[in-house]
């Protein structure tokens, strides 16, 4: 024989080896998972900022073209200023936008839009004030 017994070669991992591997995996996950969730939150905030910019630009263009503010966000989509009303990434609905009406009695309609989400951004500002 060559020095190693057949029983020794067929042996699997010990419990200690498996626990060490599980400990390493757990440590790596405890580092990666919080970073992943922060990245998701940052991505949703970026999408919200972009959606608000698109809606506000569409409202401005509508006003510049027609001399009046739109009555609803659907009017922006109907007149092709936006392809469709975007979905708020925090409320996950297109009908939860908070609409700011114009103060000018000669030009009624929607002059601004905010998120309808009740949450607060990473920097501490409420989404409803964006």
C-alpha positions in Angstrom: 0.0 0.0 0.0 1.0 3.6 -0.5 0.5 4.9 3.0 -3.1 6.2 2.9 -5.9 3.9 3.9 -9.1 3.7 1.7 -11.2 4.8 4.7 -9.2 8.1 5.0 -9.6 9.0 1.3 -13.4 8.5 1.3 -13.9 10.8 4.4 -15.9 14.0 3.9 -15.7 17.4 5.6 -15.7 17.6 9.4 -18.3 19.6 11.3 -15.6 22.2 12.2 -14.7 22.8 8.5 -18.3 23.3 7.6 -18.9 25.7 10.5 -15.8 27.7 9.4 -17.1 27.9 5.8 -20.6 29.0 7.1 -19.0 31.6 9.3 -17.1 33.1 6.3 -20.2 33.1 4.2 -22.2 34.8 7.0 -19.5 37.5 7.4 -19.5 38.2 3.7 -23.3 38.5 3.6 -23.3 40.8 6.6 -21.1 43.2 4.6 -22.8 42.8 1.2 -26.6 42.8 2.1 -26.8 46.3 3.8 -24.8 47.8 0.9 -27.2 46.2 -1.6 -30.3 47.6 0.1 -28.7 51.1 0.2 -28.0 50.8 -3.5 -31.7 49.9 -4.1 -32.9 52.9 -2.1 -30.5 55.2 -3.9 -31.7 53.9 -7.3 -35.4 54.5 -6.4 -34.5 58.1 -5.3 -32.7 58.7 -8.6 -35.7 57.3 -10.5 -38.1 59.6 -8.5 -35.9 62.7 -9.2 -35.9 61.8 -12.9 -39.6 61.2 -13.1 -40.3 64.6 -11.3 -38.0 66.3 -13.8 -39.8 64.8 -16.7 -43.2 65.7 -15.4 -42.2 69.3 -14.6 -40.6 69.8 -18.0 -43.7 68.5 -19.6 -45.9 70.9 -17.6 -43.6 73.8 -18.6 -43.8 72.8 -22.3 -47.6 72.4 -22.1 -47.8 75.9 -20.6 -45.4 77.4 -23.2 -47.3 75.8 -26.1 -50.9 76.4 -24.9 -50.7 79.4 -22.5 -52.4 77.4 -19.8 -51.6 74.7 -17.3 -52.9 71.2 -17.8 -56.0 70.2 -15.7 -54.7 66.7 -15.0 -51.5 64.7 -15.6 -53.5 62.6 -18.0 -53.8 65.6 -20.3 -50.0 65.6 -20.6 -50.1 62.0 -21.9 -53.2 62.7 -24.1 -51.4 65.6 -25.8 -48.2 63.6 -26.1 -46.0 65.7 -23.8 -45.2 62.5 -22.0 -45.6 58.9 -23.3 -47.4 57.9 -20.1 -47.7 59.0 -16.5 -44.7 57.5 -14.7 -45.2 55.3 -11.7 -43.9 56.7 -8.4 -41.1 54.3 -7.4 -42.0 54.6 -3.7 -45.8 54.3 -3.8 -45.7 52.0 -6.9 -48.7 53.8 -8.4 -49.2 56.4 -11.1 -52.1 58.1 -9.4 -50.4 59.1 -6.1 -48.6 62.2 -7.4 -49.4 65.3 -5.3 -50.5 68.0 -7.7 -49.8 71.7 -6.9 -52.4 74.0 -8.4 -51.6 77.4 -9.9 -52.3 80.4 -7.7 -53.0 82.6 -10.8 -56.8 82.8 -11.4 -56.1 83.6 -15.1 -54.1 80.4 -15.6 -55.7 77.6 -13.5 -54.3 74.0 -13.6 -51.4 72.0 -12.4 -48.2 74.1 -12.1 -46.0 71.5 -10.2 -46.0 68.0 -9.0 -44.5 66.2 -6.0 -44.2 62.6 -4.8 -47.1 61.2 -2.8 -44.8 59.0 -0.8 -44.8 59.5 3.0 -41.2 58.2 3.4 -38.1 60.3 4.0 -35.1 60.4 1.7 -31.6 59.3 2.8 -30.7 63.0 3.3 -33.6 63.5 5.7 -36.0 65.4 3.4 -39.5 64.1 2.9 -40.3 63.0 -0.7 -43.4 65.0 -0.6 -41.3 68.2 -0.7 -39.3 67.2 -3.7 
